[in-house]
Amino acid sequence: FAVRFDLNQPTLQKIQHTAVTKSGKKMVSFDLLSLPLYMVEELPRLLDQYRLEF
């Protein structure tokens, strides 16, 4: 799970990415919550909600 703040509308995306490690390439998957800057104070509430639903 990852969070980023930007200027776009709130979104929750499933992300797949190839990471390079010492042992080779690995496919990693995670949820990315993107929030507009004005919602920074909502993060604790949104994290609690995410934990309950997933």
mmJSON file of the N, C-alpha and C atoms, coordinates in Angstrom:
{"data_MODEL":{"atom_site":{
"group_PDB":["ATOM","ATOM","ATOM","ATOM","ATOM","ATOM","ATOM","ATOM","ATOM","ATOM","ATOM","ATOM","ATOM","ATOM","ATOM","ATOM","ATOM","ATOM","ATOM","ATOM","ATOM","ATOM","ATOM","ATOM","ATOM","ATOM","ATOM","ATOM","ATOM","ATOM","ATOM","ATOM","ATOM","ATOM","ATOM","ATOM","ATOM","ATOM","ATOM","ATOM","ATOM","ATOM","ATOM","ATOM","ATOM","ATOM","ATOM","ATOM","ATOM","ATOM","ATOM","ATOM","ATOM","ATOM","ATOM","ATOM","ATOM","ATOM","ATOM","ATOM","ATOM","ATOM","ATOM","ATOM","ATOM","ATOM","ATOM","ATOM","ATOM","ATOM","ATOM","ATOM","ATOM","ATOM","ATOM","ATOM","ATOM","ATOM","ATOM","ATOM","ATOM","ATOM","ATOM","ATOM","ATOM","ATOM","ATOM","ATOM","ATOM","ATOM","ATOM","ATOM","ATOM","ATOM","ATOM","ATOM","ATOM","ATOM","ATOM","ATOM","ATOM","ATOM","ATOM","ATOM","ATOM","ATOM","ATOM","ATOM","ATOM","ATOM","ATOM","ATOM","ATOM","ATOM","ATOM","ATOM","ATOM","ATOM","ATOM","ATOM","ATOM","ATOM","ATOM","ATOM","ATOM","ATOM","ATOM","ATOM","ATOM","ATOM","ATOM","ATOM","ATOM","ATOM","ATOM","ATOM","ATOM","ATOM","ATOM","ATOM","ATOM","ATOM","ATOM","ATOM","ATOM","ATOM","ATOM","ATOM","ATOM","ATOM","ATOM","ATOM","ATOM","ATOM","ATOM","ATOM","ATOM","ATOM","ATOM","ATOM","ATOM","ATOM"],
"id":[1,2,3,4,5,6,7,8,9,10,11,12,13,14,15,16,17,18,19,20,21,22,23,24,25,26,27,28,29,30,31,32,33,34,35,36,37,38,39,40,41,42,43,44,45,46,47,48,49,50,51,52,53,54,55,56,57,58,59,60,61,62,63,64,65,66,67,68,69,70,71,72,73,74,75,76,77,78,79,80,81,82,83,84,85,86,87,88,89,90,91,92,93,94,95,96,97,98,99,100,101,102,103,104,105,106,107,108,109,110,111,112,113,114,115,116,117,118,119,120,121,122,123,124,125,126,127,128,129,130,131,132,133,134,135,136,137,138,139,140,141,142,143,144,145,146,147,148,149,150,151,152,153,154,155,156,157,158,159,160,161,162],
"type_symbol":["N","C","C","N","C","C","N","C","C","N","C","C","N","C","C","N","C","C","N","C","C","N","C","C","N","C","C","N","C","C","N","C","C","N","C","C","N","C","C","N","C","C","N","C","C","N","C","C","N","C","C","N","C","C","N","C","C","N","C","C","N","C","C","N","C","C","N","C","C","N","C","C","N","C","C","N","C","C","N","C","C","N","C","C","N","C","C","N","C","C","N","C","C","N","C","C","N","C","C","N","C","C","N","C","C","N","C","C","N","C","C","N","C","C","N","C","C","N","C","C","N","C","C","N","C","C","N","C","C","N","C","C","N","C","C","N","C","C","N","C","C","N","C","C","N","C","C","N","C","C","N","C","C","N","C","C","N","C","C","N","C","C"],
"label_atom_id":["N","CA","C","N","CA","C","N","CA","C","N","CA","C","N","CA","C","N","CA","C","N","CA","C","N","CA","C","N","CA","C","N","CA","C","N","CA","C","N","CA","C","N","CA","C","N","CA","C","N","CA","C","N","CA","C","N","CA","C","N","CA","C","N","CA","C","N","CA","C","N","CA","C","N","CA","C","N","CA","C","N","CA","C","N","CA","C","N","CA","C","N","CA","C","N","CA","C","N","CA","C","N","CA","C","N","CA","C","N","CA","C","N","CA","C","N","CA","C","N","CA","C","N","CA","C","N","CA","C","N","CA","C","N","CA","C","N","CA","C","N","CA","C","N","CA","C","N","CA","C","N","CA","C","N","CA","C","N","CA","C","N","CA","C","N","CA","C","N","CA","C","N","CA","C","N","CA","C","N","CA","C","N","CA","C","N","CA","C"],
"label_alt_id":[null,null,null,null,null,null,null,null,null,null,null,null,null,null,null,null,null,null,null,null,null,null,null,null,null,null,null,null,null,null,null,null,null,null,null,null,null,null,null,null,null,null,null,null,null,null,null,null,null,null,null,null,null,null,null,null,null,null,null,null,null,null,null,null,null,null,null,null,null,null,null,null,null,null,null,null,null,null,null,null,null,null,null,null,null,null,null,null,null,null,null,null,null,null,null,null,null,null,null,null,null,null,null,null,null,null,null,null,null,null,null,null,null,null,null,null,null,null,null,null,null,null,null,null,null,null,null,null,null,null,null,null,null,null,null,null,null,null,null,null,null,null,null,null,null,null,null,null,null,null,null,null,null,null,null,null,null,null,null,null,null,null],
"label_comp_id":["PHE","PHE","PHE","ALA","ALA","ALA","VAL","VAL","VAL","ARG","ARG","ARG","PHE","PHE","PHE","ASP","ASP","ASP","LEU","LEU","LEU","ASN","ASN","ASN","GLN","GLN","GLN","PRO","PRO","PRO","THR","THR","THR","LEU","LEU","LEU","GLN","GLN","GLN","LYS","LYS","LYS","ILE","ILE","ILE","GLN","GLN","GLN","HIS","HIS","HIS","THR","THR","THR","ALA","ALA","ALA","VAL","VAL","VAL","THR","THR","THR","LYS","LYS","LYS","SER","SER","SER","GLY","GLY","GLY","LYS","LYS","LYS","LYS","LYS","LYS","MET","MET","MET","VAL","VAL","VAL","SER","SER","SER","PHE","PHE","PHE","ASP","ASP","ASP","LEU","LEU","LEU","LEU","LEU","LEU","SER","SER","SER","LEU","LEU","LEU","PRO","PRO","PRO","LEU","LEU","LEU","TYR","TYR","TYR","MET","MET","MET","VAL","VAL","VAL","GLU","GLU","GLU","GLU","GLU","GLU","LEU","LEU","LEU","PRO","PRO","PRO","ARG","ARG","ARG","LEU","LEU","LEU","LEU","LEU","LEU","ASP","ASP","ASP","GLN","GLN","GLN","TYR","TYR","TYR","ARG","ARG","ARG","LEU","LEU","LEU","GLU","GLU","GLU","PHE","PHE","PHE"],
"label_asym_id":["A","A","A","A","A","A","A","A","A","A","A","A","A","A","A","A","A","A","A","A","A","A","A","A","A","A","A","A","A","A","A","A","A","A","A","A","A","A","A","A","A","A","A","A","A","A","A","A","A","A","A","A","A","A","A","A","A","A","A","A","A","A","A","A","A","A","A","A","A","A","A","A","A","A","A","A","A","A","A","A","A","A","A","A","A","A","A","A","A","A","A","A","A","A","A","A","A","A","A","A","A","A","A","A","A","A","A","A","A","A","A","A","A","A","A","A","A","A","A","A","A","A","A","A","A","A","A","A","A","A","A","A","A","A","A","A","A","A","A","A","A","A","A","A","A","A","A","A","A","A","A","A","A","A","A","A","A","A","A","A","A","A"],
"label_entity_id":["1","1","1","1","1","1","1","1","1","1","1","1","1","1","1","1","1","1","1","1","1","1","1","1","1","1","1","1","1","1","1","1","1","1","1","1","1","1","1","1","1","1","1","1","1","1","1","1","1","1","1","1","1","1","1","1","1","1","1","1","1","1","1","1","1","1","1","1","1","1","1","1","1","1","1","1","1","1","1","1","1","1","1","1","1","1","1","1","1","1","1","1","1","1","1","1","1","1","1","1","1","1","1","1","1","1","1","1","1","1","1","1","1","1","1","1","1","1","1","1","1","1","1","1","1","1","1","1","1","1","1","1","1","1","1","1","1","1","1","1","1","1","1","1","1","1","1","1","1","1","1","1","1","1","1","1","1","1","1","1","1","1"],
"label_seq_id":[1,1,1,2,2,2,3,3,3,4,4,4,5,5,5,6,6,6,7,7,7,8,8,8,9,9,9,10,10,10,11,11,11,12,12,12,13,13,13,14,14,14,15,15,15,16,16,16,17,17,17,18,18,18,19,19,19,20,20,20,21,21,21,22,22,22,23,23,23,24,24,24,25,25,25,26,26,26,27,27,27,28,28,28,29,29,29,30,30,30,31,31,31,32,32,32,33,33,33,34,34,34,35,35,35,36,36,36,37,37,37,38,38,38,39,39,39,40,40,40,41,41,41,42,42,42,43,43,43,44,44,44,45,45,45,46,46,46,47,47,47,48,48,48,49,49,49,50,50,50,51,51,51,52,52,52,53,53,53,54,54,54],
"pdbx_PDB_ins_code":[null,null,null,null,null,null,null,null,null,null,null,null,null,null,null,null,null,null,null,null,null,null,null,null,null,null,null,null,null,null,null,null,null,null,null,null,null,null,null,null,null,null,null,null,null,null,null,null,null,null,null,null,null,null,null,null,null,null,null,null,null,null,null,null,null,null,null,null,null,null,null,null,null,null,null,null,null,null,null,null,null,null,null,null,null,null,null,null,null,null,null,null,null,null,null,null,null,null,null,null,null,null,null,null,null,null,null,null,null,null,null,null,null,null,null,null,null,null,null,null,null,null,null,null,null,null,null,null,null,null,null,null,null,null,null,null,null,null,null,null,null,null,null,null,null,null,null,null,null,null,null,null,null,null,null,null,null,null,null,null,null,null],
"Cartn_x":[0.85,0.0,0.891,0.546,1.317,0.351,0.804,0.008,0.855,0.227,0.901,-0.077,0.473,-0.323,0.044,-0.989,-0.785,-1.954,-2.168,-3.236,-4.445,-4.453,-5.545,-6.65,-7.747,-8.858,-8.408,-9.06,-8.702,-8.927,-7.963,-8.085,-7.416,-7.883,-7.235,-6.972,-5.69,-5.302,-4.528,-4.707,-3.861,-2.658,-1.465,-0.238,0.584,1.145,2.118,3.373,4.509,5.77,6.874,7.84,9.004,10.101,10.549,11.627,12.891,14.017,15.296,15.971,16.332,17.017,18.336,19.115,20.381,20.152,19.003,18.712,17.962,17.789,17.121,15.869,15.098,13.865,12.724,11.889,10.713,9.513,8.387,7.131,6.511,6.18,5.525,4.175,3.215,1.869,1.484,0.805,0.356,-0.78,-1.51,-2.55,-1.932,-2.267,-1.78,-2.966,-2.987,-4.01,-3.44,-4.034,-3.622,-4.65,-4.16,-5.042,-4.588,-5.537,-5.155,-4.589,-3.759,-3.073,-4.022,-5.195,-6.114,-6.704,-6.505,-7.051,-6.03,-4.899,-3.855,-4.377,-5.261,-5.793,-6.756,-7.232,-8.154,-7.431,-6.121,-5.38,-5.626,-5.565,-5.819,-7.193,-8.216,-9.562,-9.626,-9.018,-9.036,-8.246,-7.148,-6.382,-7.191,-7.893,-8.76,-9.829,-10.424,-11.461,-10.878,-9.695,-9.035,-8.781,-8.288,-8.006,-9.267,-10.384,-11.638,-12.163,-11.948,-12.5,-11.595,-10.3,-9.367,-8.637],
"Cartn_y":[-1.169,0.0,1.226,2.209,3.451,4.623,5.774,7.001,8.077,8.842,10.019,11.179,12.355,13.58,14.335,14.771,15.535,16.498,16.994,17.967,17.359,16.038,15.366,14.931,14.435,13.902,12.641,12.304,11.086,9.835,8.92,7.647,6.547,5.327,4.136,3.228,2.948,2.168,0.926,-0.146,-1.334,-1.123,-1.187,-0.919,-2.199,-2.458,-3.528,-2.887,-3.268,-2.649,-3.696,-3.591,-4.463,-3.749,-4.375,-3.82,-4.636,-3.944,-4.616,-4.76,-5.992,-6.277,-6.981,-7.231,-7.952,-9.348,-9.929,-11.286,-11.3,-10.14,-10.074,-9.217,-9.311,-8.527,-9.244,-8.459,-9.003,-8.143,-8.798,-8.084,-7.82,-6.569,-6.204,-5.581,-5.825,-5.272,-4.591,-3.464,-2.749,-1.81,-1.37,-0.36,1.014,1.951,3.324,4.253,4.899,5.891,7.265,7.94,9.296,10.272,11.259,12.25,13.651,14.567,15.962,16.516,17.511,18.07,18.514,19.022,19.526,18.407,17.141,16.019,15.381,16.027,15.442,15.118,15.937,15.698,14.514,14.064,12.931,11.581,11.6,10.351,9.343,9.709,8.699,8.032,8.793,8.235,7.307,7.726,6.914,5.616,5.671,4.453,3.477,3.989,3.13,2.475,3.241,2.71,1.652,1.905,0.943,-0.372,-0.284,-1.494,-2.32,-1.662,-2.377,-3.065,-2.454,-2.978,-3.995,-3.919,-4.809,-5.597],
"Cartn_z":[0.0,0.0,0.0,-0.822,-0.893,-1.022,-0.551,-0.624,-1.28,-2.16,-2.715,-2.696,-2.585,-2.624,-3.886,-4.609,-5.835,-6.0,-7.187,-7.42,-8.123,-8.294,-9.002,-8.048,-8.624,-7.836,-7.089,-5.973,-5.24,-6.098,-6.049,-6.757,-5.939,-6.146,-5.603,-6.789,-7.05,-8.222,-7.805,-8.563,-8.425,-9.341,-8.779,-9.526,-9.621,-10.792,-10.983,-11.545,-10.968,-11.355,-11.273,-12.148,-12.081,-11.308,-10.233,-9.419,-9.66,-9.762,-9.96,-8.597,-8.249,-6.988,-7.287,-6.259,-6.443,-7.002,-6.676,-7.155,-8.493,-9.09,-10.388,-10.358,-11.423,-11.526,-10.817,-10.145,-9.464,-9.785,-10.027,-10.237,-8.869,-8.606,-7.348,-7.666,-6.79,-6.934,-5.635,-5.743,-4.552,-4.92,-3.909,-4.085,-3.871,-4.739,-4.634,-4.432,-3.285,-2.974,-3.291,-4.258,-4.62,-4.067,-3.343,-2.728,-3.087,-3.268,-3.463,-2.152,-2.27,-1.099,0.0,-0.372,0.65,1.509,1.13,1.901,2.845,3.056,3.901,5.301,5.829,7.173,7.215,6.071,6.002,5.983,5.851,5.692,6.82,8.099,9.144,9.008,8.725,8.561,7.347,6.248,5.038,5.216,5.951,6.225,7.069,8.07,8.883,8.021,7.135,6.245,5.31,4.775,3.883,4.619,5.848,6.637,6.867,7.086,7.322,6.064,4.914,3.662,2.979,3.22,2.524,3.544],
"occupancy":[1.0,1.0,1.0,1.0,1.0,1.0,1.0,1.0,1.0,1.0,1.0,1.0,1.0,1.0,1.0,1.0,1.0,1.0,1.0,1.0,1.0,1.0,1.0,1.0,1.0,1.0,1.0,1.0,1.0,1.0,1.0,1.0,1.0,1.0,1.0,1.0,1.0,1.0,1.0,1.0,1.0,1.0,1.0,1.0,1.0,1.0,1.0,1.0,1.0,1.0,1.0,1.0,1.0,1.0,1.0,1.0,1.0,1.0,1.0,1.0,1.0,1.0,1.0,1.0,1.0,1.0,1.0,1.0,1.0,1.0,1.0,1.0,1.0,1.0,1.0,1.0,1.0,1.0,1.0,1.0,1.0,1.0,1.0,1.0,1.0,1.0,1.0,1.0,1.0,1.0,1.0,1.0,1.0,1.0,1.0,1.0,1.0,1.0,1.0,1.0,1.0,1.0,1.0,1.0,1.0,1.0,1.0,1.0,1.0,1.0,1.0,1.0,1.0,1.0,1.0,1.0,1.0,1.0,1.0,1.0,1.0,1.0,1.0,1.0,1.0,1.0,1.0,1.0,1.0,1.0,1.0,1.0,1.0,1.0,1.0,1.0,1.0,1.0,1.0,1.0,1.0,1.0,1.0,1.0,1.0,1.0,1.0,1.0,1.0,1.0,1.0,1.0,1.0,1.0,1.0,1.0,1.0,1.0,1.0,1.0,1.0,1.0],
"B_iso_or_equiv":[0.0,0.0,0.0,0.0,0.0,0.0,0.0,0.0,0.0,0.0,0.0,0.0,0.0,0.0,0.0,0.0,0.0,0.0,0.0,0.0,0.0,0.0,0.0,0.0,0.0,0.0,0.0,0.0,0.0,0.0,0.0,0.0,0.0,0.0,0.0,0.0,0.0,0.0,0.0,0.0,0.0,0.0,0.0,0.0,0.0,0.0,0.0,0.0,0.0,0.0,0.0,0.0,0.0,0.0,0.0,0.0,0.0,0.0,0.0,0.0,0.0,0.0,0.0,0.0,0.0,0.0,0.0,0.0,0.0,0.0,0.0,0.0,0.0,0.0,0.0,0.0,0.0,0.0,0.0,0.0,0.0,0.0,0.0,0.0,0.0,0.0,0.0,0.0,0.0,0.0,0.0,0.0,0.0,0.0,0.0,0.0,0.0,0.0,0.0,0.0,0.0,0.0,0.0,0.0,0.0,0.0,0.0,0.0,0.0,0.0,0.0,0.0,0.0,0.0,0.0,0.0,0.0,0.0,0.0,0.0,0.0,0.0,0.0,0.0,0.0,0.0,0.0,0.0,0.0,0.0,0.0,0.0,0.0,0.0,0.0,0.0,0.0,0.0,0.0,0.0,0.0,0.0,0.0,0.0,0.0,0.0,0.0,0.0,0.0,0.0,0.0,0.0,0.0,0.0,0.0,0.0,0.0,0.0,0.0,0.0,0.0,0.0],
"pdbx_formal_charge":[null,null,null,null,null,null,null,null,null,null,null,null,null,null,null,null,null,null,null,null,null,null,null,null,null,null,null,null,null,null,null,null,null,null,null,null,null,null,null,null,null,null,null,null,null,null,null,null,null,null,null,null,null,null,null,null,null,null,null,null,null,null,null,null,null,null,null,null,null,null,null,null,null,null,null,null,null,null,null,null,null,null,null,null,null,null,null,null,null,null,null,null,null,null,null,null,null,null,null,null,null,null,null,null,null,null,null,null,null,null,null,null,null,null,null,null,null,null,null,null,null,null,null,null,null,null,null,null,null,null,null,null,null,null,null,null,null,null,null,null,null,null,null,null,null,null,null,null,null,null,null,null,null,null,null,null,null,null,null,null,null,null],
"auth_seq_id":[1,1,1,2,2,2,3,3,3,4,4,4,5,5,5,6,6,6,7,7,7,8,8,8,9,9,9,10,10,10,11,11,11,12,12,12,13,13,13,14,14,14,15,15,15,16,16,16,17,17,17,18,18,18,19,19,19,20,20,20,21,21,21,22,22,22,23,23,23,24,24,24,25,25,25,26,26,26,27,27,27,28,28,28,29,29,29,30,30,30,31,31,31,32,32,32,33,33,33,34,34,34,35,35,35,36,36,36,37,37,37,38,38,38,39,39,39,40,40,40,41,41,41,42,42,42,43,43,43,44,44,44,45,45,45,46,46,46,47,47,47,48,48,48,49,49,49,50,50,50,51,51,51,52,52,52,53,53,53,54,54,54],
"auth_comp_id":["PHE","PHE","PHE","ALA","ALA","ALA","VAL","VAL","VAL","ARG","ARG","ARG","PHE","PHE","PHE","ASP","ASP","ASP","LEU","LEU","LEU","ASN","ASN","ASN","GLN","GLN","GLN","PRO","PRO","PRO","THR","THR","THR","LEU","LEU","LEU","GLN","GLN","GLN","LYS","LYS","LYS","ILE","ILE","ILE","GLN","GLN","GLN","HIS","HIS","HIS","THR","THR","THR","ALA","ALA","ALA","VAL","VAL","VAL","THR","THR","THR","LYS","LYS","LYS","SER","SER","SER","GLY","GLY","GLY","LYS","LYS","LYS","LYS","LYS","LYS","MET","MET","MET","VAL","VAL","VAL","SER","SER","SER","PHE","PHE","PHE","ASP","ASP","ASP","LEU","LEU","LEU","LEU","LEU","LEU","SER","SER","SER","LEU","LEU","LEU","PRO","PRO","PRO","LEU","LEU","LEU","TYR","TYR","TYR","MET","MET","MET","VAL","VAL","VAL","GLU","GLU","GLU","GLU","GLU","GLU","LEU","LEU","LEU","PRO","PRO","PRO","ARG","ARG","ARG","LEU","LEU","LEU","LEU","LEU","LEU","ASP","ASP","ASP","GLN","GLN","GLN","TYR","TYR","TYR","ARG","ARG","ARG","LEU","LEU","LEU","GLU","GLU","GLU","PHE","PHE","PHE"],
"auth_asym_id":["A","A","A","A","A","A","A","A","A","A","A","A","A","A","A","A","A","A","A","A","A","A","A","A","A","A","A","A","A","A","A","A","A","A","A","A","A","A","A","A","A","A","A","A","A","A","A","A","A","A","A","A","A","A","A","A","A","A","A","A","A","A","A","A","A","A","A","A","A","A","A","A","A","A","A","A","A","A","A","A","A","A","A","A","A","A","A","A","A","A","A","A","A","A","A","A","A","A","A","A","A","A","A","A","A","A","A","A","A","A","A","A","A","A","A","A","A","A","A","A","A","A","A","A","A","A","A","A","A","A","A","A","A","A","A","A","A","A","A","A","A","A","A","A","A","A","A","A","A","A","A","A","A","A","A","A","A","A","A","A","A","A"],
"auth_atom_id":["N","CA","C","N","CA","C","N","CA","C","N","CA","C","N","CA","C","N","CA","C","N","CA","C","N","CA","C","N","CA","C","N","CA","C","N","CA","C","N","CA","C","N","CA","C","N","CA","C","N","CA","C","N","CA","C","N","CA","C","N","CA","C","N","CA","C","N","CA","C","N","CA","C","N","CA","C","N","CA","C","N","CA","C","N","CA","C","N","CA","C","N","CA","C","N","CA","C","N","CA","C","N","CA","C","N","CA","C","N","CA","C","N","CA","C","N","CA","C","N","CA","C","N","CA","C","N","CA","C","N","CA","C","N","CA","C","N","CA","C","N","CA","C","N","CA","C","N","CA","C","N","CA","C","N","CA","C","N","CA","C","N","CA","C","N","CA","C","N","CA","C","N","CA","C","N","CA","C","N","CA","C","N","CA","C","N","CA","C"],
"pdbx_PDB_model_num":[1,1,1,1,1,1,1,1,1,1,1,1,1,1,1,1,1,1,1,1,1,1,1,1,1,1,1,1,1,1,1,1,1,1,1,1,1,1,1,1,1,1,1,1,1,1,1,1,1,1,1,1,1,1,1,1,1,1,1,1,1,1,1,1,1,1,1,1,1,1,1,1,1,1,1,1,1,1,1,1,1,1,1,1,1,1,1,1,1,1,1,1,1,1,1,1,1,1,1,1,1,1,1,1,1,1,1,1,1,1,1,1,1,1,1,1,1,1,1,1,1,1,1,1,1,1,1,1,1,1,1,1,1,1,1,1,1,1,1,1,1,1,1,1,1,1,1,1,1,1,1,1,1,1,1,1,1,1,1,1,1,1]
}}}
